[in-house]
Amino acid sequence: MKLYCCQEHVDMALDEVVYECETYPVLTLVPEENQLSTTCEYCRNVAIYLVGN
């Protein structure tokens, strides 16, 4: 499971990974060159973080 999220929704993404996968989430920054083309899973803002398991 991988979720792209903005600063505002990072807590929701972390909670979703814990709930769905029952494991610790891994939080990484989206590289600057990919930020403009990647949007948040919860809104239309630019994704800053990738949350996965």
PDBQT receptor file of N, H, CA, C and O in Angstrom, charges set to zero:
ATOM      1  N   MET A   1       0.849  -1.172   0.000  1.00  0.00    +0.000 N 
ATOM      2  CA  MET A   1       0.000   0.000   0.000  1.00  0.00    +0.000 C 
ATOM      3  C   MET A   1       0.892   1.232   0.000  1.00  0.00    +0.000 C 
ATOM      4  O   MET A   1       1.835   1.333   0.785  1.00  0.00    +0.000 OA
ATOM      5  N   LYS A   2       0.584   2.160  -0.885  1.00  0.00    +0.000 N 
ATOM      6  H   LYS A   2      -0.182   2.078  -1.523  1.00  0.00    +0.000 HD
ATOM      7  CA  LYS A   2       1.306   3.430  -0.951  1.00  0.00    +0.000 C 
ATOM      8  C   LYS A   2       0.290   4.549  -1.108  1.00  0.00    +0.000 C 
ATOM      9  O   LYS A   2      -0.601   4.477  -1.954  1.00  0.00    +0.000 OA
ATOM     10  N   LEU A   3       0.429   5.574  -0.296  1.00  0.00    +0.000 N 
ATOM     11  H   LEU A   3       1.153   5.633   0.391  1.00  0.00    +0.000 HD
ATOM     12  CA  LEU A   3      -0.454   6.731  -0.359  1.00  0.00    +0.000 C 
ATOM     13  C   LEU A   3       0.381   7.999  -0.475  1.00  0.00    +0.000 C 
ATOM     14  O   LEU A   3       1.317   8.209   0.296  1.00  0.00    +0.000 OA
ATOM     15  N   TYR A   4       0.040   8.834  -1.435  1.00  0.00    +0.000 N 
ATOM     16  H   TYR A   4      -0.720   8.664  -2.062  1.00  0.00    +0.000 HD
ATOM     17  CA  TYR A   4       0.664  10.149  -1.554  1.00  0.00    +0.000 C 
ATOM     18  C   TYR A   4      -0.213  11.138  -0.805  1.00  0.00    +0.000 C 
ATOM     19  O   TYR A   4      -1.438  11.108  -0.931  1.00  0.00    +0.000 OA
ATOM     20  N   CYS A   5       0.415  12.021  -0.019  1.00  0.00    +0.000 N 
ATOM     21  H   CYS A   5       1.410  12.045   0.084  1.00  0.00    +0.000 HD
ATOM     22  CA  CYS A   5      -0.384  12.965   0.758  1.00  0.00    +0.000 C 
ATOM     23  C   CYS A   5       0.343  14.293   0.938  1.00  0.00    +0.000 C 
ATOM     24  O   CYS A   5       1.565  14.383   0.820  1.00  0.00    +0.000 OA
ATOM     25  N   CYS A   6      -0.448  15.311   1.226  1.00  0.00    +0.000 N 
ATOM     26  H   CYS A   6      -1.441  15.238   1.322  1.00  0.00    +0.000 HD
ATOM     27  CA  CYS A   6       0.083  16.639   1.508  1.00  0.00    +0.000 C 
ATOM     28  C   CYS A   6       0.354  16.754   3.011  1.00  0.00    +0.000 C 
ATOM     29  O   CYS A   6       0.075  15.828   3.772  1.00  0.00    +0.000 OA
ATOM     30  N   GLN A   7       0.892  17.879   3.422  1.00  0.00    +0.000 N 
ATOM     31  H   GLN A   7       1.119  18.632   2.804  1.00  0.00    +0.000 HD
ATOM     32  CA  GLN A   7       1.200  18.112   4.840  1.00  0.00    +0.000 C 
ATOM     33  C   GLN A   7      -0.061  18.034   5.700  1.00  0.00    +0.000 C 
ATOM     34  O   GLN A   7      -0.025  17.527   6.821  1.00  0.00    +0.000 OA
ATOM     35  N   GLU A   8      -1.159  18.534   5.174  1.00  0.00    +0.000 N 
ATOM     36  H   GLU A   8      -1.188  18.946   4.263  1.00  0.00    +0.000 HD
ATOM     37  CA  GLU A   8      -2.413  18.585   5.930  1.00  0.00    +0.000 C 
ATOM     38  C   GLU A   8      -2.993  17.196   6.212  1.00  0.00    +0.000 C 
ATOM     39  O   GLU A   8      -3.617  16.992   7.253  1.00  0.00    +0.000 OA
ATOM     40  N   HIS A   9      -2.797  16.243   5.301  1.00  0.00    +0.000 N 
ATOM     41  H   HIS A   9      -2.290  16.408   4.455  1.00  0.00    +0.000 HD
ATOM     42  CA  HIS A   9      -3.430  14.934   5.428  1.00  0.00    +0.000 C 
ATOM     43  C   HIS A   9      -2.469  13.794   5.776  1.00  0.00    +0.000 C 
ATOM     44  O   HIS A   9      -2.835  12.624   5.661  1.00  0.00    +0.000 OA
ATOM     45  N   VAL A  10      -1.259  14.116   6.195  1.00  0.00    +0.000 N 
ATOM     46  H   VAL A  10      -0.961  15.066   6.288  1.00  0.00    +0.000 HD
ATOM     47  CA  VAL A  10      -0.281  13.068   6.508  1.00  0.00    +0.000 C 
ATOM     48  C   VAL A  10      -0.753  12.189   7.667  1.00  0.00    +0.000 C 
ATOM     49  O   VAL A  10      -0.487  10.987   7.669  1.00  0.00    +0.000 OA
ATOM     50  N   ASP A  11      -1.440  12.758   8.642  1.00  0.00    +0.000 N 
ATOM     51  H   ASP A  11      -1.656  13.735   8.641  1.00  0.00    +0.000 HD
ATOM     52  CA  ASP A  11      -1.929  11.959   9.772  1.00  0.00    +0.000 C 
ATOM     53  C   ASP A  11      -2.995  10.963   9.333  1.00  0.00    +0.000 C 
ATOM     54  O   ASP A  11      -3.043   9.845   9.846  1.00  0.00    +0.000 OA
ATOM     55  N   MET A  12      -3.848  11.355   8.392  1.00  0.00    +0.000 N 
ATOM     56  H   MET A  12      -3.809  12.263   7.975  1.00  0.00    +0.000 HD
ATOM     57  CA  MET A  12      -4.869  10.448   7.877  1.00  0.00    +0.000 C 
ATOM     58  C   MET A  12      -4.232   9.284   7.122  1.00  0.00    +0.000 C 
ATOM     59  O   MET A  12      -4.660   8.138   7.262  1.00  0.00    +0.000 OA
ATOM     60  N   ALA A  13      -3.215   9.580   6.327  1.00  0.00    +0.000 N 
ATOM     61  H   ALA A  13      -2.867  10.511   6.214  1.00  0.00    +0.000 HD
ATOM     62  CA  ALA A  13      -2.535   8.533   5.564  1.00  0.00    +0.000 C 
ATOM     63  C   ALA A  13      -1.819   7.553   6.490  1.00  0.00    +0.000 C 
ATOM     64  O   ALA A  13      -1.863   6.342   6.268  1.00  0.00    +0.000 OA
ATOM     65  N   LEU A  14      -1.161   8.069   7.524  1.00  0.00    +0.000 N 
ATOM     66  H   LEU A  14      -1.124   9.052   7.704  1.00  0.00    +0.000 HD
ATOM     67  CA  LEU A  14      -0.492   7.195   8.492  1.00  0.00    +0.000 C 
ATOM     68  C   LEU A  14      -1.503   6.277   9.183  1.00  0.00    +0.000 C 
ATOM     69  O   LEU A  14      -1.264   5.078   9.328  1.00  0.00    +0.000 OA
ATOM     70  N   ASP A  15      -2.623   6.843   9.604  1.00  0.00    +0.000 N 
ATOM     71  H   ASP A  15      -2.818   7.817   9.487  1.00  0.00    +0.000 HD
ATOM     72  CA  ASP A  15      -3.664   6.049  10.262  1.00  0.00    +0.000 C 
ATOM     73  C   ASP A  15      -4.228   4.976   9.335  1.00  0.00    +0.000 C 
ATOM     74  O   ASP A  15      -4.483   3.852   9.765  1.00  0.00    +0.000 OA
ATOM     75  N   GLU A  16      -4.422   5.322   8.063  1.00  0.00    +0.000 N 
ATOM     76  H   GLU A  16      -4.215   6.236   7.713  1.00  0.00    +0.000 HD
ATOM     77  CA  GLU A  16      -4.982   4.366   7.108  1.00  0.00    +0.000 C 
ATOM     78  C   GLU A  16      -4.043   3.184   6.873  1.00  0.00    +0.000 C 
ATOM     79  O   GLU A  16      -4.497   2.042   6.798  1.00  0.00    +0.000 OA
ATOM     80  N   VAL A  17      -2.752   3.444   6.756  1.00  0.00    +0.000 N 
ATOM     81  H   VAL A  17      -2.384   4.372   6.817  1.00  0.00    +0.000 HD
ATOM     82  CA  VAL A  17      -1.786   2.358   6.560  1.00  0.00    +0.000 C 
ATOM     83  C   VAL A  17      -1.753   1.449   7.789  1.00  0.00    +0.000 C 
ATOM     84  O   VAL A  17      -1.719   0.227   7.650  1.00  0.00    +0.000 OA
ATOM     85  N   VAL A  18      -1.764   2.029   8.978  1.00  0.00    +0.000 N 
ATOM     86  H   VAL A  18      -1.792   3.022   9.091  1.00  0.00    +0.000 HD
ATOM     87  CA  VAL A  18      -1.767   1.223  10.203  1.00  0.00    +0.000 C 
ATOM     88  C   VAL A  18      -3.033   0.370  10.268  1.00  0.00    +0.000 C 
ATOM     89  O   VAL A  18      -2.965  -0.811  10.609  1.00  0.00    +0.000 OA
ATOM     90  N   TYR A  19      -4.174   0.951   9.946  1.00  0.00    +0.000 N 
ATOM     91  H   TYR A  19      -4.229   1.910   9.669  1.00  0.00    +0.000 HD
ATOM     92  CA  TYR A  19      -5.449   0.237  10.016  1.00  0.00    +0.000 C 
ATOM     93  C   TYR A  19      -5.527  -0.877   8.971  1.00  0.00    +0.000 C 
ATOM     94  O   TYR A  19      -5.912  -2.001   9.292  1.00  0.00    +0.000 OA
ATOM     95  N   GLU A  20      -5.166  -0.572   7.727  1.00  0.00    +0.000 N 
ATOM     96  H   GLU A  20      -4.854   0.342   7.465  1.00  0.00    +0.000 HD
ATOM     97  CA  GLU A  20      -5.293  -1.535   6.632  1.00  0.00    +0.000 C 
ATOM     98  C   GLU A  20      -4.244  -2.641   6.691  1.00  0.00    +0.000 C 
ATOM     99  O   GLU A  20      -4.562  -3.805   6.444  1.00  0.00    +0.000 OA
ATOM    100  N   CYS A  21      -3.013  -2.299   7.010  1.00  0.00    +0.000 N 
ATOM    101  H   CYS A  21      -2.755  -1.354   7.211  1.00  0.00    +0.000 HD
ATOM    102  CA  CYS A  21      -1.903  -3.254   6.928  1.00  0.00    +0.000 C 
ATOM    103  C   CYS A  21      -1.482  -3.814   8.276  1.00  0.00    +0.000 C 
ATOM    104  O   CYS A  21      -0.729  -4.786   8.341  1.00  0.00    +0.000 OA
ATOM    105  N   GLU A  22      -1.965  -3.204   9.354  1.00  0.00    +0.000 N 
ATOM    106  H   GLU A  22      -2.577  -2.414   9.302  1.00  0.00    +0.000 HD
ATOM    107  CA  GLU A  22      -1.620  -3.625  10.711  1.00  0.00    +0.000 C 
ATOM    108  C   GLU A  22      -0.108  -3.721  10.909  1.00  0.00    +0.000 C 
ATOM    109  O   GLU A  22       0.392  -4.674  11.505  1.00  0.00    +0.000 OA
ATOM    110  N   THR A  23       0.602  -2.729  10.405  1.00  0.00    +0.000 N 
ATOM    111  H   THR A  23       0.196  -1.955   9.920  1.00  0.00    +0.000 HD
ATOM    112  CA  THR A  23       2.053  -2.654  10.533  1.00  0.00    +0.000 C 
ATOM    113  C   THR A  23       2.471  -1.196  10.634  1.00  0.00    +0.000 C 
ATOM    114  O   THR A  23       1.673  -0.292  10.391  1.00  0.00    +0.000 OA
ATOM    115  N   TYR A  24       3.720  -0.979  10.993  1.00  0.00    +0.000 N 
ATOM    116  H   TYR A  24       4.368  -1.714  11.190  1.00  0.00    +0.000 HD
ATOM    117  CA  TYR A  24       4.230   0.385  11.082  1.00  0.00    +0.000 C 
ATOM    118  C   TYR A  24       4.355   0.990   9.689  1.00  0.00    +0.000 C 
ATOM    119  O   TYR A  24       4.865   0.330   8.784  1.00  0.00    +0.000 OA
ATOM    120  N   PRO A  25       3.907   2.221   9.494  1.00  0.00    +0.000 N 
ATOM    121  CA  PRO A  25       4.051   2.875   8.197  1.00  0.00    +0.000 C 
ATOM    122  C   PRO A  25       5.455   3.439   8.007  1.00  0.00    +0.000 C 
ATOM    123  O   PRO A  25       6.161   3.741   8.969  1.00  0.00    +0.000 OA
ATOM    124  N   VAL A  26       5.836   3.571   6.749  1.00  0.00    +0.000 N 
ATOM    125  H   VAL A  26       5.262   3.325   5.967  1.00  0.00    +0.000 HD
ATOM    126  CA  VAL A  26       7.102   4.199   6.383  1.00  0.00    +0.000 C 
ATOM    127  C   VAL A  26       6.761   5.524   5.718  1.00  0.00    +0.000 C 
ATOM    128  O   VAL A  26       5.998   5.563   4.753  1.00  0.00    +0.000 OA
ATOM    129  N   LEU A  27       7.327   6.606   6.235  1.00  0.00    +0.000 N 
ATOM    130  H   LEU A  27       7.947   6.574   7.019  1.00  0.00    +0.000 HD
ATOM    131  CA  LEU A  27       7.059   7.951   5.731  1.00  0.00    +0.000 C 
ATOM    132  C   LEU A  27       8.297   8.460   5.009  1.00  0.00    +0.000 C 
ATOM    133  O   LEU A  27       9.371   8.553   5.604  1.00  0.00    +0.000 OA
ATOM    134  N   THR A  28       8.152   8.794   3.717  1.00  0.00    +0.000 N 
ATOM    135  H   THR A  28       7.280   8.718   3.234  1.00  0.00    +0.000 HD
ATOM    136  CA  THR A  28       9.270   9.330   2.942  1.00  0.00    +0.000 C 
ATOM    137  C   THR A  28       8.826  10.587   2.211  1.00  0.00    +0.000 C 
ATOM    138  O   THR A  28       7.649  10.753   1.890  1.00  0.00    +0.000 OA
ATOM    139  N   LEU A  29       9.771  11.455   1.956  1.00  0.00    +0.000 N 
ATOM    140  H   LEU A  29      10.727  11.319   2.216  1.00  0.00    +0.000 HD
ATOM    141  CA  LEU A  29       9.486  12.667   1.189  1.00  0.00    +0.000 C 
ATOM    142  C   LEU A  29       9.421  12.341  -0.298  1.00  0.00    +0.000 C 
ATOM    143  O   LEU A  29      10.211  11.542  -0.802  1.00  0.00    +0.000 OA
ATOM    144  N   VAL A  30       8.483  12.959  -0.990  1.00  0.00    +0.000 N 
ATOM    145  H   VAL A  30       7.842  13.608  -0.581  1.00  0.00    +0.000 HD
ATOM    146  CA  VAL A  30       8.417  12.834  -2.443  1.00  0.00    +0.000 C 
ATOM    147  C   VAL A  30       9.515  13.727  -3.013  1.00  0.00    +0.000 C 
ATOM    148  O   VAL A  30       9.619  14.888  -2.616  1.00  0.00    +0.000 OA
ATOM    149  N   PRO A  31      10.338  13.220  -3.932  1.00  0.00    +0.000 N 
ATOM    150  CA  PRO A  31      11.406  14.054  -4.511  1.00  0.00    +0.000 C 
ATOM    151  C   PRO A  31      10.846  15.322  -5.155  1.00  0.00    +0.000 C 
ATOM    152  O   PRO A  31       9.750  15.313  -5.717  1.00  0.00    +0.000 OA
ATOM    153  N   GLU A  32      11.602  16.398  -5.069  1.00  0.00    +0.000 N 
ATOM    154  H   GLU A  32      12.492  16.406  -4.613  1.00  0.00    +0.000 HD
ATOM    155  CA  GLU A  32      11.168  17.709  -5.593  1.00  0.00    +0.000 C 
ATOM    156  C   GLU A  32      10.718  17.631  -7.051  1.00  0.00    +0.000 C 
ATOM    157  O   GLU A  32       9.736  18.270  -7.427  1.00  0.00    +0.000 OA
ATOM    158  N   GLU A  33      11.423  16.855  -7.873  1.00  0.00    +0.000 N 
ATOM    159  H   GLU A  33      12.221  16.335  -7.567  1.00  0.00    +0.000 HD
ATOM    160  CA  GLU A  33      11.080  16.799  -9.299  1.00  0.00    +0.000 C 
ATOM    161  C   GLU A  33       9.746  16.091  -9.552  1.00  0.00    +0.000 C 
ATOM    162  O   GLU A  33       9.162  16.262 -10.622  1.00  0.00    +0.000 OA
ATOM    163  N   ASN A  34       9.255  15.305  -8.600  1.00  0.00    +0.000 N 
ATOM    164  H   ASN A  34       9.729  15.166  -7.731  1.00  0.00    +0.000 HD
ATOM    165  CA  ASN A  34       7.977  14.609  -8.758  1.00  0.00    +0.000 C 
ATOM    166  C   ASN A  34       6.819  15.307  -8.051  1.00  0.00    +0.000 C 
ATOM    167  O   ASN A  34       5.663  14.934  -8.252  1.00  0.00    +0.000 OA
ATOM    168  N   GLN A  35       7.108  16.309  -7.231  1.00  0.00    +0.000 N 
ATOM    169  H   GLN A  35       8.047  16.612  -7.067  1.00  0.00    +0.000 HD
ATOM    170  CA  GLN A  35       6.057  16.942  -6.438  1.00  0.00    +0.000 C 
ATOM    171  C   GLN A  35       5.015  17.655  -7.294  1.00  0.00    +0.000 C 
ATOM    172  O   GLN A  35       3.832  17.633  -6.956  1.00  0.00    +0.000 OA
ATOM    173  N   LEU A  36       5.415  18.272  -8.366  1.00  0.00    +0.000 N 
ATOM    174  H   LEU A  36       6.376  18.290  -8.641  1.00  0.00    +0.000 HD
ATOM    175  CA  LEU A  36       4.459  19.030  -9.173  1.00  0.00    +0.000 C 
ATOM    176  C   LEU A  36       3.450  18.134  -9.876  1.00  0.00    +0.000 C 
ATOM    177  O   LEU A  36       2.320  18.558 -10.118  1.00  0.00    +0.000 OA
ATOM    178  N   SER A  37       3.829  16.911 -10.207  1.00  0.00    +0.000 N 
ATOM    179  H   SER A  37       4.747  16.566 -10.011  1.00  0.00    +0.000 HD
ATOM    180  CA  SER A  37       2.931  16.027 -10.943  1.00  0.00    +0.000 C 
ATOM    181  C   SER A  37       2.161  15.065 -10.037  1.00  0.00    +0.000 C 
ATOM    182  O   SER A  37       1.295  14.334 -10.517  1.00  0.00    +0.000 OA
ATOM    183  N   THR A  38       2.458  15.055  -8.750  1.00  0.00    +0.000 N 
ATOM    184  H   THR A  38       3.162  15.649  -8.360  1.00  0.00    +0.000 HD
ATOM    185  CA  THR A  38       1.821  14.117  -7.823  1.00  0.00    +0.000 C 
ATOM    186  C   THR A  38       0.909  14.878  -6.874  1.00  0.00    +0.000 C 
ATOM    187  O   THR A  38       1.326  15.843  -6.233  1.00  0.00    +0.000 OA
ATOM    188  N   THR A  39      -0.348  14.432  -6.791  1.00  0.00    +0.000 N 
ATOM    189  H   THR A  39      -0.686  13.648  -7.312  1.00  0.00    +0.000 HD
ATOM    190  CA  THR A  39      -1.304  15.102  -5.913  1.00  0.00    +0.000 C 
ATOM    191  C   THR A  39      -1.658  14.221  -4.720  1.00  0.00    +0.000 C 
ATOM    192  O   THR A  39      -1.453  13.007  -4.737  1.00  0.00    +0.000 OA
ATOM    193  N   CYS A  40      -2.183  14.850  -3.707  1.00  0.00    +0.000 N 
ATOM    194  H   CYS A  40      -2.349  15.836  -3.693  1.00  0.00    +0.000 HD
ATOM    195  CA  CYS A  40      -2.609  14.186  -2.480  1.00  0.00    +0.000 C 
ATOM    196  C   CYS A  40      -3.786  13.250  -2.774  1.00  0.00    +0.000 C 
ATOM    197  O   CYS A  40      -4.641  13.558  -3.604  1.00  0.00    +0.000 OA
ATOM    198  N   GLU A  41      -3.818  12.108  -2.084  1.00  0.00    +0.000 N 
ATOM    199  H   GLU A  41      -3.124  11.858  -1.409  1.00  0.00    +0.000 HD
ATOM    200  CA  GLU A  41      -4.910  11.140  -2.242  1.00  0.00    +0.000 C 
ATOM    201  C   GLU A  41      -6.230  11.667  -1.661  1.00  0.00    +0.000 C 
ATOM    202  O   GLU A  41      -7.299  11.166  -2.008  1.00  0.00    +0.000 OA
ATOM    203  N   TYR A  42      -6.161  12.665  -0.788  1.00  0.00    +0.000 N 
ATOM    204  H   TYR A  42      -5.292  13.072  -0.506  1.00  0.00    +0.000 HD
ATOM    205  CA  TYR A  42      -7.340  13.152  -0.076  1.00  0.00    +0.000 C 
ATOM    206  C   TYR A  42      -7.837  14.509  -0.573  1.00  0.00    +0.000 C 
ATOM    207  O   TYR A  42      -8.960  14.907  -0.265  1.00  0.00    +0.000 OA
ATOM    208  N   CYS A  43      -7.016  15.212  -1.333  1.00  0.00    +0.000 N 
ATOM    209  H   CYS A  43      -6.104  14.888  -1.583  1.00  0.00    +0.000 HD
ATOM    210  CA  CYS A  43      -7.405  16.519  -1.865  1.00  0.00    +0.000 C 
ATOM    211  C   CYS A  43      -6.607  16.775  -3.148  1.00  0.00    +0.000 C 
ATOM    212  O   CYS A  43      -5.965  15.856  -3.659  1.00  0.00    +0.000 OA
ATOM    213  N   ARG A  44      -6.633  17.961  -3.660  1.00  0.00    +0.000 N 
ATOM    214  H   ARG A  44      -7.154  18.706  -3.245  1.00  0.00    +0.000 HD
ATOM    215  CA  ARG A  44      -5.931  18.293  -4.907  1.00  0.00    +0.000 C 
ATOM    216  C   ARG A  44      -4.587  18.978  -4.671  1.00  0.00    +0.000 C 
ATOM    217  O   ARG A  44      -3.951  19.414  -5.630  1.00  0.00    +0.000 OA
ATOM    218  N   ASN A  45      -4.143  19.081  -3.431  1.00  0.00    +0.000 N 
ATOM    219  H   ASN A  45      -4.660  18.726  -2.652  1.00  0.00    +0.000 HD
ATOM    220  CA  ASN A  45      -2.867  19.728  -3.132  1.00  0.00    +0.000 C 
ATOM    221  C   ASN A  45      -1.693  18.875  -3.604  1.00  0.00    +0.000 C 
ATOM    222  O   ASN A  45      -1.840  17.683  -3.870  1.00  0.00    +0.000 OA
ATOM    223  N   VAL A  46      -0.541  19.500  -3.700  1.00  0.00    +0.000 N 
ATOM    224  H   VAL A  46      -0.421  20.469  -3.484  1.00  0.00    +0.000 HD
ATOM    225  CA  VAL A  46       0.680  18.800  -4.100  1.00  0.00    +0.000 C 
ATOM    226  C   VAL A  46       1.083  17.823  -2.999  1.00  0.00    +0.000 C 
ATOM    227  O   VAL A  46       1.108  18.183  -1.822  1.00  0.00    +0.000 OA
ATOM    228  N   ALA A  47       1.395  16.591  -3.382  1.00  0.00    +0.000 N 
ATOM    229  H   ALA A  47       1.375  16.298  -4.338  1.00  0.00    +0.000 HD
ATOM    230  CA  ALA A  47       1.834  15.580  -2.415  1.00  0.00    +0.000 C 
ATOM    231  C   ALA A  47       3.275  15.845  -2.004  1.00  0.00    +0.000 C 
ATOM    232  O   ALA A  47       4.147  16.051  -2.849  1.00  0.00    +0.000 OA
ATOM    233  N   ILE A  48       3.510  15.836  -0.715  1.00  0.00    +0.000 N 
ATOM    234  H   ILE A  48       2.801  15.669  -0.029  1.00  0.00    +0.000 HD
ATOM    235  CA  ILE A  48       4.844  16.050  -0.161  1.00  0.00    +0.000 C 
ATOM    236  C   ILE A  48       5.402  14.738   0.387  1.00  0.00    +0.000 C 
ATOM    237  O   ILE A  48       6.615  14.524   0.378  1.00  0.00    +0.000 OA
ATOM    238  N   TYR A  49       4.513  13.857   0.867  1.00  0.00    +0.000 N 
ATOM    239  H   TYR A  49       3.528  14.031   0.875  1.00  0.00    +0.000 HD
ATOM    240  CA  TYR A  49       4.936  12.614   1.505  1.00  0.00    +0.000 C 
ATOM    241  C   TYR A  49       4.376  11.393   0.782  1.00  0.00    +0.000 C 
ATOM    242  O   TYR A  49       3.302  11.440   0.183  1.00  0.00    +0.000 OA
ATOM    243  N   LEU A  50       5.125  10.310   0.854  1.00  0.00    +0.000 N 
ATOM    244  H   LEU A  50       5.998  10.272   1.341  1.00  0.00    +0.000 HD
ATOM    245  CA  LEU A  50       4.675   8.995   0.421  1.00  0.00    +0.000 C 
ATOM    246  C   LEU A  50       4.630   8.127   1.670  1.00  0.00    +0.000 C 
ATOM    247  O   LEU A  50       5.651   7.914   2.324  1.00  0.00    +0.000 OA
ATOM    248  N   VAL A  51       3.452   7.631   1.996  1.00  0.00    +0.000 N 
ATOM    249  H   VAL A  51       2.622   7.804   1.465  1.00  0.00    +0.000 HD
ATOM    250  CA  VAL A  51       3.272   6.777   3.168  1.00  0.00    +0.000 C 
ATOM    251  C   VAL A  51       3.007   5.366   2.660  1.00  0.00    +0.000 C 
ATOM    252  O   VAL A  51       2.110   5.145   1.847  1.00  0.00    +0.000 OA
ATOM    253  N   GLY A  52       3.785   4.431   3.142  1.00  0.00    +0.000 N 
ATOM    254  H   GLY A  52       4.514   4.611   3.803  1.00  0.00    +0.000 HD
ATOM    255  CA  GLY A  52       3.634   3.045   2.696  1.00  0.00    +0.000 C 
ATOM    256  C   GLY A  52       3.939   2.070   3.808  1.00  0.00    +0.000 C 
ATOM    257  O   GLY A  52       4.205   2.456   4.946  1.00  0.00    +0.000 OA
ATOM    258  N   ASN A  53       3.895   0.792   3.454  1.00  0.00    +0.000 N 
ATOM    259  H   ASN A  53       3.678   0.479   2.529  1.00  0.00    +0.000 HD
ATOM    260  CA  ASN A  53       4.215  -0.242   4.438  1.00  0.00    +0.000 C 
ATOM    261  C   ASN A  53       5.445  -1.005   4.024  1.00  0.00    +0.000 C 
ATOM    262  O   ASN A  53       5.871  -1.919   4.730  1.00  0.00    +0.000 OA
TER     263      ASN A  53
